[in-house]
Amino acid sequence: MEIIIQETKQAAADVAARLIAKLITDKPDCILGLATGSTPLPLYQRLIGMKLDWSKVTTFNLDEYIGLPRDHSQTYHTFMWENLFSHVITMGIGTIMEARTNLLLAFGENKAQAIAEAVEGPVTSINPASVLQMHPTVKVCIDAPAASKLSRIGYYRWVYDNKPEWQKI
């Protein structure tokens, strides 16, 4: 698990966007699992500005409401259309663990405890993201407030800051 701590959520979103852009460029028919809510919005805004070719990309949403029509204003389908897909062209833990690479975003001090538990705590169903400790390729892009409860924050910063430039994409 690679922990990438940036000072701001915008900087963390920039790193995450570069990672996704590289994947889409290198593998145009890639498959992405995308989250909804306020956390990924800075990432989606960066991706929109990159003018990537999304024509062969397949995406899945992490959640959806049962019983709402697809075009209902509260569905995740509508959320993704409004916040990403209209600007460019339900999976569970098992699907996430089958992915080649996972990218976890978290911004703000209110996410700090969950991040500390997911990254440094035991693998537990109370924090489903903790299962990512068992995945071979995970990148966690977080801002400084979200990283504030990590016990090894200095180590994570040192590892990322001392990577060769070609690995920082």
N, CA, C and O of each residue as an XYZ file, in Angstrom:
676
protein
N       0.851     -1.173      0.000
C       0.000      0.000      0.000
C       0.890      1.227      0.000
O       1.767      1.371      0.852
N       0.664      2.098     -0.947
C       1.439      3.332     -1.029
C       0.584      4.477     -0.514
O      -0.530      4.684     -0.994
N       1.092      5.216      0.451
C       0.381      6.336      1.040
C       0.976      7.612      0.463
O       2.162      7.885      0.647
N       0.165      8.388     -0.226
C       0.623      9.623     -0.863
C      -0.065     10.786     -0.160
O      -1.263     11.002     -0.344
N       0.674     11.525      0.633
C       0.122     12.638      1.409
C       0.495     13.944      0.725
O       1.668     14.208      0.464
N      -0.496     14.744      0.444
C      -0.299     16.060     -0.135
C      -0.865     17.092      0.836
O      -1.718     16.758      1.659
N      -0.417     18.311      0.755
C      -0.844     19.334      1.705
C      -2.314     19.708      1.556
O      -2.963     20.059      2.542
N      -2.843     19.638      0.352
C      -4.235     20.031      0.121
C      -4.979     18.943     -0.629
O      -4.370     18.071     -1.250
N      -6.308     19.001     -0.566
C      -7.091     18.022     -1.321
C      -6.927     18.244     -2.819
O      -6.999     17.290     -3.595
N      -6.710     19.485     -3.236
C      -6.496     19.740     -4.653
C      -5.214     19.064     -5.136
O      -5.186     18.483     -6.221
N      -4.156     19.139     -4.331
C      -2.897     18.498     -4.703
C      -3.039     16.981     -4.724
O      -2.503     16.318     -5.612
N      -3.765     16.427     -3.744
C      -3.995     14.978     -3.719
C      -4.844     14.554     -4.912
O      -4.591     13.512     -5.518
N      -5.842     15.353     -5.249
C      -6.681     15.053     -6.412
C      -5.861     15.117     -7.699
O      -6.102     14.343     -8.626
N      -4.896     16.035     -7.761
C      -4.017     16.122     -8.938
C      -3.203     14.845     -9.113
O      -3.070     14.340    -10.228
N      -2.663     14.327     -8.024
C      -1.900     13.074     -8.093
C      -2.805     11.947     -8.579
O      -2.442     11.186     -9.476
N      -3.986     11.850     -7.974
C      -4.931     10.795     -8.356
C      -5.334     10.923     -9.827
O      -5.428      9.922    -10.539
N      -5.568     12.143    -10.273
C      -5.955     12.355    -11.672
C      -4.829     11.937    -12.619
O      -5.086     11.344    -13.666
N      -3.590     12.243    -12.255
C      -2.462     11.818    -13.103
C      -2.369     10.298    -13.165
O      -2.056      9.743    -14.218
N      -2.635      9.619    -12.051
C      -2.614      8.156    -12.035
C      -3.682      7.580    -12.967
O      -3.409      6.664    -13.742
N      -4.886      8.120    -12.886
C      -5.970      7.631    -13.738
C      -5.718      7.989    -15.195
O      -5.974      7.182    -16.089
N      -5.220      9.191    -15.436
C      -4.922      9.603    -16.814
C      -3.876      8.693    -17.439
O      -3.991      8.329    -18.610
N      -2.861      8.325    -16.673
C      -1.838      7.422    -17.194
C      -2.450      6.061    -17.536
O      -2.134      5.476    -18.572
N      -3.323      5.566    -16.663
C      -3.980      4.285    -16.936
C      -4.809      4.364    -18.213
O      -4.720      3.478    -19.063
N      -5.613      5.415    -18.358
C      -6.459      5.554    -19.546
C      -5.606      5.700    -20.798
O      -5.951      5.160    -21.849
N      -4.511      6.415    -20.697
C      -3.616      6.588    -21.847
C      -2.917      5.279    -22.204
O      -2.827      4.916    -23.377
N      -2.424      4.574    -21.193
C      -1.705      3.320    -21.428
C      -2.629      2.163    -21.796
O      -2.237      1.268    -22.546
N      -3.839      2.179    -21.277
C      -4.790      1.081    -21.512
C      -6.173      1.695    -21.756
O      -6.989      1.759    -20.838
N      -6.435      2.137    -22.966
C      -7.684      2.844    -23.261
C      -8.952      2.055    -22.949
O     -10.007      2.654    -22.741
N      -8.874      0.723    -22.911
C     -10.054     -0.085    -22.606
C     -10.070     -0.534    -21.144
O     -10.592     -1.601    -20.824
N      -9.501      0.280    -20.266
C      -9.436     -0.061    -18.848
C     -10.827     -0.052    -18.218
O     -11.787      0.471    -18.785
N     -10.902     -0.640    -17.047
C     -12.145     -0.685    -16.285
C     -11.910      0.037    -14.970
O     -10.966     -0.269    -14.242
N     -12.774      0.997    -14.673
C     -12.639      1.805    -13.460
C     -13.858      1.623    -12.571
O     -14.985      1.598    -13.064
N     -13.645      1.498    -11.274
C     -14.719      1.549    -10.281
C     -14.698      2.934     -9.680
O     -13.678      3.345     -9.126
N     -15.770      3.654     -9.769
C     -15.810      5.052     -9.354
C     -16.800      5.272     -8.220
O     -17.875      4.674     -8.182
N     -16.413      6.138     -7.308
C     -17.251      6.464     -6.152
C     -18.035      7.741     -6.399
O     -17.691      8.546     -7.264
N     -19.103      7.908     -5.617
C     -19.887      9.138     -5.655
C     -19.678      9.878     -4.346
O     -18.933      9.425     -3.477
N     -20.327     10.996     -4.214
C     -20.185     11.808     -3.010
C     -19.264     12.979     -3.250
O     -18.799     13.200     -4.368
N     -19.001     13.728     -2.197
C     -18.206     14.946     -2.352
C     -16.705     14.681     -2.455
O     -15.988     15.479     -3.059
N     -16.215     13.588     -1.886
C     -14.772     13.344     -1.884
C     -14.164     13.280     -3.284
O     -13.147     13.934     -3.512
N     -14.727     12.529     -4.233
C     -14.065     12.440     -5.535
C     -14.309     13.628     -6.467
O     -13.731     13.667     -7.553
N     -15.140     14.593     -6.085
C     -15.425     15.705     -6.988
C     -14.176     16.454     -7.459
O     -14.085     16.759     -8.648
N     -13.205     16.766     -6.585
C     -11.990     17.429     -7.108
C     -11.253     16.557     -8.133
O     -10.691     17.075     -9.098
N     -11.255     15.254     -7.928
C     -10.639     14.335     -8.893
C     -11.372     14.406    -10.221
O     -10.741     14.535    -11.270
N     -12.695     14.322    -10.189
C     -13.462     14.343    -11.429
C     -13.276     15.667    -12.162
O     -13.214     15.689    -13.392
N     -13.186     16.771    -11.423
C     -12.955     18.066    -12.059
C     -11.601     18.089    -12.765
O     -11.488     18.632    -13.864
N     -10.563     17.500    -12.140
C      -9.247     17.435    -12.778
C      -9.302     16.576    -14.041
O      -8.735     16.936    -15.073
N      -9.993     15.434    -13.946
C     -10.092     14.535    -15.099
C     -10.816     15.197    -16.266
O     -10.421     15.027    -17.420
N     -11.870     15.947    -15.973
C     -12.591     16.653    -17.025
C     -11.653     17.608    -17.759
O     -11.668     17.686    -18.987
N     -10.841     18.328    -16.995
C      -9.920     19.291    -17.598
C      -8.802     18.668    -18.415
O      -8.153     19.365    -19.196
N      -8.565     17.384    -18.255
C      -7.475     16.713    -18.974
C      -7.863     16.301    -20.397
O      -6.997     15.920    -21.185
N      -9.122     16.374    -20.726
C      -9.581     16.059    -22.086
C      -9.119     14.682    -22.548
O      -8.616     14.531    -23.661
N      -9.291     13.677    -21.690
C      -8.899     12.307    -22.021
C      -9.934     11.659    -22.926
O     -11.089     12.085    -22.961
N      -9.523     10.630    -23.657
C     -10.444      9.857    -24.476
C     -11.056      8.753    -23.623
O     -10.381      7.782    -23.283
N     -12.325      8.900    -23.278
C     -13.048      7.945    -22.434
C     -13.862      6.957    -23.259
O     -14.611      6.162    -22.691
N     -13.739      6.985    -24.569
C     -14.633      6.218    -25.432
C     -14.546      4.709    -25.233
O     -15.527      4.013    -25.493
N     -13.416      4.178    -24.785
C     -13.273      2.732    -24.595
C     -13.246      2.326    -23.123
O     -13.146      1.138    -22.814
N     -13.335      3.291    -22.215
C     -13.265      3.024    -20.780
C     -14.609      2.476    -20.296
O     -15.667      2.983    -20.670
N     -14.555      1.444    -19.467
C     -15.751      0.899    -18.816
C     -15.695      1.302    -17.358
O     -14.649      1.198    -16.717
N     -16.826      1.766    -16.832
C     -16.867      2.179    -15.428
C     -17.992      1.475    -14.688
O     -19.004      1.087    -15.270
N     -17.782      1.323    -13.390
C     -18.779      0.782    -12.478
C     -18.895      1.733    -11.308
O     -17.913      2.350    -10.895
N     -20.104      1.849    -10.772
C     -20.291      2.643     -9.573
C     -20.248      1.743     -8.355
O     -20.686      0.593     -8.404
N     -19.718      2.270     -7.262
C     -19.602      1.497     -6.042
C     -20.955      1.263     -5.371
O     -21.131      0.261     -4.678
N     -21.898      2.160     -5.564
C     -23.192      2.078     -4.891
C     -24.301      2.454     -5.869
O     -24.049      3.057     -6.912
N     -25.518      2.092     -5.519
C     -26.705      2.549     -6.240
C     -27.917      2.287     -5.359
O     -27.916      1.354     -4.556
N     -28.930      3.092     -5.507
C     -30.172      2.899     -4.774
C     -31.043      1.909     -5.526
O     -31.173      1.989     -6.747
N     -31.634      0.982     -4.802
C     -32.546      0.012     -5.404
C     -33.931      0.637     -5.490
O     -34.383      1.287     -4.548
N     -34.594      0.443     -6.607
C     -35.965      0.886     -6.752
C     -36.160      2.265     -7.346
O     -37.291      2.650     -7.641
N     -35.079      3.022     -7.530
C     -35.221      4.326     -8.168
C     -34.969      4.178     -9.662
O     -34.063      3.452    -10.070
N     -35.761      4.858    -10.474
C     -35.484      4.794    -11.916
C     -34.112      5.389    -12.218
O     -33.646      6.279    -11.506
N     -33.476      4.901    -13.261
C     -32.112      5.299    -13.611
C     -31.942      6.810    -13.716
O     -30.900      7.344    -13.336
N     -32.954      7.503    -14.225
C     -32.818      8.943    -14.428
C     -33.299      9.776    -13.241
O     -33.399     10.997    -13.361
N     -33.600      9.150    -12.089
C     -34.015      9.868    -10.881
C     -32.870     10.762    -10.411
O     -31.702     10.390    -10.528
N     -33.198     11.921     -9.888
C     -32.165     12.892     -9.501
C     -31.269     12.410     -8.367
O     -30.165     12.930     -8.208
N     -31.709     11.427     -7.567
C     -30.919     10.961     -6.429
C     -30.087      9.710     -6.715
O     -29.403      9.222     -5.815
N     -30.123      9.180     -7.928
C     -29.345      7.979     -8.222
C     -27.880      8.325     -8.422
O     -27.527      9.449     -8.777
N     -27.043      7.334     -8.184
C     -25.618      7.523     -8.430
C     -25.343      7.619     -9.926
O     -24.386      8.269    -10.346
N     -26.168      6.982    -10.713
C     -26.033      7.109    -12.167
C     -26.137      8.587    -12.563
O     -25.312      9.097    -13.321
N     -27.159      9.259    -12.039
C     -27.336     10.679    -12.329
C     -26.173     11.495    -11.784
O     -25.674     12.397    -12.459
N     -25.733     11.181    -10.553
C     -24.588     11.882     -9.958
C     -23.367     11.788    -10.864
O     -22.721     12.797    -11.149
N     -23.052     10.576    -11.317
C     -21.866     10.388    -12.154
C     -22.038     11.075    -13.506
O     -21.083     11.636    -14.042
N     -23.232     11.034    -14.050
C     -23.473     11.702    -15.328
C     -23.232     13.202    -15.183
O     -22.571     13.818    -16.020
N     -23.773     13.781    -14.117
C     -23.654     15.219    -13.921
C     -22.245     15.658    -13.546
O     -21.827     16.758    -13.909
N     -21.500     14.810    -12.822
C     -20.201     15.233    -12.302
C     -18.996     14.695    -13.055
O     -17.867     15.102    -12.779
N     -19.213     13.782    -14.009
C     -18.080     13.282    -14.791
C     -18.475     12.933    -16.215
O     -17.952     13.526    -17.158
N     -19.390     11.983    -16.393
C     -19.623     11.421    -17.713
C     -20.151     12.413    -18.736
O     -19.787     12.323    -19.909
N     -20.988     13.348    -18.337
C     -21.490     14.307    -19.318
C     -20.390     15.257    -19.772
O     -20.556     15.974    -20.759
N     -19.285     15.265    -19.068
C     -18.165     16.134    -19.413
C     -17.065     15.390    -20.160
O     -16.114     16.082    -20.524
N     -17.043     14.137    -20.436
C     -16.004     13.348    -21.113
C     -16.639     12.359    -22.055
O     -16.257     13.044    -23.005
N     -17.203     11.463    -22.586
C     -18.018     10.424    -23.180
C     -18.477      9.358    -22.099
O     -19.179      8.404    -22.432
N     -22.595     -1.899     -9.670
C     -22.391     -1.819     -8.185
C     -21.404     -2.900     -7.818
O     -21.627     -4.107     -7.919
N     -20.246     -2.321     -7.365
C     -19.315     -3.391     -7.070
C     -19.129     -3.537     -5.576
O     -19.373     -2.609     -4.805
N     -18.692     -4.723     -5.182
C     -18.470     -4.997     -3.775
C     -16.993     -5.174     -3.480
O     -16.142     -4.923     -4.332
N     -16.700     -5.607     -2.273
C     -15.316     -5.789     -1.830
C     -14.583     -6.798     -2.716
O     -13.408     -6.609     -3.033
N     -15.274     -7.866     -3.116
C     -14.645     -8.885     -3.960
C     -14.174     -8.306     -5.278
O     -13.064     -8.592     -5.727
N     -15.014     -7.492     -5.902
C     -14.649     -6.865     -7.163
C     -13.485     -5.903     -6.971
O     -12.571     -5.842     -7.794
N     -13.529     -5.161     -5.886
C     -12.445     -4.223     -5.590
C     -11.128     -4.985     -5.433
O     -10.092     -4.548     -5.935
N     -11.169     -6.104     -4.748
C      -9.947     -6.884     -4.531
C      -9.455     -7.572     -5.814
O      -8.284     -7.938     -5.904
N     -10.333     -7.749     -6.799
C      -9.924     -8.333     -8.075
C      -9.289     -7.304     -9.010
O      -8.670     -7.668    -10.010
N      -9.439     -6.043     -8.689
C      -8.873     -4.989     -9.534
C      -7.353     -5.055     -9.526
O      -6.753     -5.435     -8.520
N      -6.732     -4.690    -10.632
C      -5.265     -4.666    -10.685
C      -4.699     -3.597     -9.771
O      -3.680     -3.803     -9.112
N      -5.374     -2.443     -9.737
C      -4.920     -1.315     -8.922
C      -6.133     -0.668     -8.271
O      -7.190     -0.560     -8.892
N      -5.985     -0.241     -7.031
C      -7.023      0.500     -6.333
C      -6.473      1.862     -5.936
O      -5.315      1.989     -5.537
N      -7.318      2.870     -6.050
C      -6.969      4.233     -5.689
C      -8.005      4.712     -4.679
O      -9.197      4.768     -4.984
N      -7.549      5.059     -3.470
C      -8.424      5.521     -2.402
C      -8.146      6.991     -2.142
O      -6.997      7.378     -1.930
N      -9.183      7.810     -2.157
C      -9.064      9.238     -1.882
C      -9.731      9.556     -0.555
O     -10.753      8.961     -0.213
N      -9.162     10.484      0.190
C      -9.814     10.994      1.400
C      -9.277     12.392      1.672
O      -8.072     12.638      1.610
N     -10.197     13.296      1.974
C      -9.823     14.677      2.236
C     -10.493     15.157      3.516
O     -11.663     14.862      3.758
N      -9.765     15.883      4.320
C     -10.327     16.514      5.504
C     -10.092     15.740      6.782
O      -9.942     14.518      6.780
N     -10.064     16.483      7.872
C      -9.805     15.905      9.192
C     -10.879     14.904      9.610
O     -10.608     13.990     10.389
N     -12.092     15.073      9.096
C     -13.172     14.145      9.450
C     -12.940     12.746      8.882
O     -13.631     11.808      9.279
N     -11.999     12.585      7.976
C     -11.658     11.271      7.417
C     -10.405     10.667      8.063
O     -10.042      9.533      7.753
N      -9.747     11.406      8.950
C      -8.455     10.990      9.505
C      -8.528      9.668     10.272
O      -7.661      8.812     10.097
N      -9.533      9.487     11.109
C      -9.628      8.251     11.886
C      -9.858      7.049     10.979
O      -9.236      6.002     11.158
N     -10.745      7.201     10.013
C     -11.025      6.098      9.083
C      -9.780      5.738      8.276
O      -9.512      4.560      8.040
N      -9.025      6.738      7.854
C      -7.798      6.469      7.098
C      -6.780      5.766      7.983
O      -6.163      4.791      7.554
N      -6.594      6.242      9.208
C      -5.628      5.599     10.110
C      -6.004      4.137     10.340
O      -5.135      3.265     10.350
N      -7.282      3.872     10.525
C      -7.730      2.495     10.737
C      -7.571      1.655      9.475
O      -7.164      0.496      9.549
N      -7.887      2.228      8.324
C      -7.789      1.477      7.069
C      -6.344      1.148      6.720
O      -6.058      0.055      6.232
N      -5.442      2.071      6.963
C      -4.041      1.910      6.570
C      -3.219      1.176      7.626
O      -2.416      0.305      7.292
N      -3.416      1.522      8.898
C      -2.541      0.995      9.950
C      -3.230      0.065     10.941
O      -2.561     -0.584     11.745
N      -4.541     -0.008     10.895
C      -5.269     -0.848     11.843
C      -5.420     -2.275     11.349
O      -4.915     -2.626     10.283
N      -6.112     -3.094     12.121
C      -6.344     -4.475     11.677
C      -7.354     -4.503     10.534
O      -8.160     -3.585     10.383
N      -7.302     -5.556      9.737
C      -8.299     -5.760      8.695
C      -9.581     -6.190      9.384
O      -9.610     -7.204     10.081
N     -10.644     -5.416      9.188
C     -11.890     -5.657      9.903
C     -13.082     -5.205      9.074
O     -12.972     -4.287      8.262
N     -14.211     -5.850      9.282
C     -15.420     -5.458      8.557
C     -15.969     -4.117      9.040
O     -16.786     -3.500      8.357
N     -15.533     -3.670     10.197
C     -15.974     -2.362     10.694
C     -15.428     -1.244      9.813
O     -16.068     -0.203      9.663
N     -14.262     -1.453      9.237
C     -13.691     -0.511      8.277
C     -13.360     -1.308      7.007
O     -12.240     -1.795      6.856
N     -14.334     -1.441      6.096
C     -14.118     -2.263      4.906
C     -12.882     -1.867      4.088
O     -12.276     -2.720      3.440
N     -12.507     -0.600      4.110
C     -11.324     -0.177      3.354
C     -10.052     -0.817      3.884
O      -9.046     -0.855      3.176
N     -10.070     -1.321      5.114
C      -8.875     -1.965      5.672
C      -8.469     -3.205      4.880
O      -7.306     -3.605      4.929
N      -9.400     -3.821      4.152
C      -9.067     -4.992      3.341
C      -8.054     -4.631      2.247
O      -7.362     -5.506      1.726
N      -7.972     -3.361      1.907
C      -7.001     -2.939      0.896
C      -5.559     -3.201      1.337
O      -4.656     -3.222      0.501
N      -5.333     -3.400      2.639
C      -3.995     -3.777      3.113
C      -3.562     -5.103      2.498
O      -2.367     -5.382      2.403
N      -4.526     -5.922      2.081
C      -4.239     -7.235      1.524
C      -4.089     -7.205     -0.002
O      -3.769     -8.226     -0.610
N      -4.313     -6.057     -0.613
C      -4.242     -5.922     -2.068
C      -2.817     -5.570     -2.481
O      -2.161     -4.788     -1.793
N      -2.325     -6.120     -3.575
C      -0.934     -5.860     -3.971
C      -0.649     -4.459     -4.494
O       0.494     -4.008     -4.422
N      -1.657     -3.754     -5.021
C      -1.392     -2.438     -5.608
C      -2.480     -1.455     -5.213
O      -3.548     -1.406     -5.823
N      -2.192     -0.681     -4.191
C      -3.127      0.332     -3.698
C      -2.378      1.645     -3.550
O      -1.265      1.681     -3.025
N      -2.993      2.715     -4.014
C      -2.452      4.050     -3.801
C      -3.504      4.832     -3.034
O      -4.665      4.889     -3.440
N      -3.096      5.430     -1.928
C      -3.987      6.198     -1.072
C      -3.568      7.657     -1.200
O      -2.497      8.036     -0.724
N      -4.397      8.479     -1.837
C      -4.090      9.900     -2.035
C      -4.927     10.704     -1.051
O      -6.154     10.747     -1.148
N      -4.253     11.334     -0.113
C      -4.939     12.050      0.960
C      -4.294     13.402      1.198
O      -3.122     13.617      0.888
N      -5.079     14.301      1.749
C      -4.508     15.591      2.128
C      -3.972     15.495      3.559
O      -4.208     14.509      4.258
N      -3.256     16.525      3.977
C      -2.621     16.515      5.301
C      -3.633     16.337      6.438
O      -3.352     15.581      7.369
N      -4.795     16.995      6.406
C      -5.755     16.763      7.492
C      -6.227     15.308      7.566
O      -6.390     14.777      8.664
N      -6.447     14.662      6.437
C      -6.870     13.255      6.446
C      -5.752     12.341      6.928
O      -6.015     11.246      7.424
N      -4.509     12.784      6.787
C      -3.351     11.992      7.220
C      -2.982     12.238      8.679
O      -2.079     11.585      9.202
N      -3.653     13.154      9.333
C      -3.221     13.635     10.648
C      -3.190     12.583     11.755
O      -2.504     12.790     12.756
N      -3.900     11.473     11.620
C      -3.900     10.452     12.670
C      -3.049      9.236     12.308
O      -3.059      8.240     13.031
N      -2.327      9.305     11.217
C      -1.427      8.208     10.859
C      -0.217      8.229     11.785
O       0.372      9.289     11.996
N       0.160      7.101     12.331
C       1.293      7.063     13.251
C       2.625      7.093     12.511
O       3.649      7.420     13.110
N       2.632      6.767     11.247
C       3.876      6.717     10.462
C       3.904      7.790      9.366
O       4.448      7.568      8.284
N       3.327      8.927      9.649
C       3.182      9.977      8.642
C       4.530     10.413      8.063
O       4.647     10.633      6.858
N       5.530     10.535      8.907
C       6.857     10.929      8.420
C       7.436      9.908      7.448
O       8.043     10.271      6.441
N       7.246      8.647      7.755
C       7.721      7.575      6.870
C       7.017      7.638      5.520
O       7.674      7.552      4.483
N       5.698      7.786      5.512
C       4.955      7.827      4.254
C       5.393      9.010      3.393
O       5.557      8.882      2.179
N       5.581     10.165      4.040
C       6.046     11.341      3.286
C       7.440     11.094      2.702
O       7.701     11.429      1.546
N       8.333     10.507      3.505
C       9.693     10.251      3.045
C       9.696      9.301      1.848
O      10.399      9.541      0.867
N       8.923      8.237      1.924
C       8.872      7.264      0.832
C       8.420      7.932     -0.459
O       9.049      7.753     -1.501
N       7.329      8.704     -0.399
C       6.830      9.342     -1.621
C       7.795     10.416     -2.120
O       8.068     10.495     -3.318
N       8.308     11.235     -1.219
C       9.210     12.317     -1.630
C      10.516     11.801     -2.225
O      11.148     12.509     -3.009
N      10.932     10.597     -1.875
C      12.200     10.058     -2.360
C      12.061      9.036     -3.475
O      13.025      8.349     -3.813
N      10.878      8.929     -4.043
C      10.699      8.073     -5.205
C      11.316      8.739     -6.413
O      11.356      9.967     -6.490
N      11.801      7.948     -7.365
C      12.247      8.559     -8.625
C      11.067      9.263     -9.288
O       9.925      8.823     -9.154
N      11.333     10.334     -9.990
C      10.265     11.123    -10.623
C       9.375     10.263    -11.508
O       8.161     10.465    -11.533
N       9.940      9.322    -12.225
C       9.135      8.496    -13.131
C       8.148      7.609    -12.398
O       7.195      7.123    -13.007
N       8.349      7.385    -11.103
C       7.409      6.583    -10.323
C       6.349      7.426     -9.630
O       5.403      6.876     -9.065
N       6.482      8.740     -9.658
C       5.551      9.601     -8.948
C       4.272      9.896     -9.741
O       3.339     10.480     -9.188
N       4.208      9.526    -10.966
C       3.039      9.804    -11.790
C       1.841      9.403    -11.042
O       0.725      9.544    -11.541
